[in-house]
Amino acid sequence: MKIKESAENYLEAILMLKNQKGYVRSVDIANELGFSKPSVSVAMKNFREEGYIEIGADGGISLTEKGMAVAESVYERHEIIAKALIAIGVDKETAYEDSCKIEHHISSQTFDKLKEYLKKKDL
């Protein structure tokens, strides 16, 4: 199932915050993405209803298997594209900013070839 770019950004942010902090709350997502708390609350309700996240009694947010699959896929694209851009001489900050834009629109074929190329070059 293809989900929207904004949904991919939310799920990737949840994964990254969980890895950084060990827990995720709506306020953390709002701060990370620069969205209002009410907007994040609506999004989290939708993600919960669609089976991408679970929300604990303490308000903690965790990815379901379905949500984790999307988040890990987006995060992998982000990292691989950034590495490829850095390998061709783009500075790290710009590479990660551009990677965030490209990760949602890159074809599977192009992504697979980038990944293959970096693996061959041991990057």
Secondary structure by P-SEA (a helix, b strand, c coil): ccccaaaaaaaaaaaaaaaacccccaaaaaaaacccaaaaaaaaaaaaaacccccccccbbbbcaaaaaaaaaaaaaaaaaaaaaaaacccaaaaaaaaaaacccccaaaaaaaaaaaaaacc
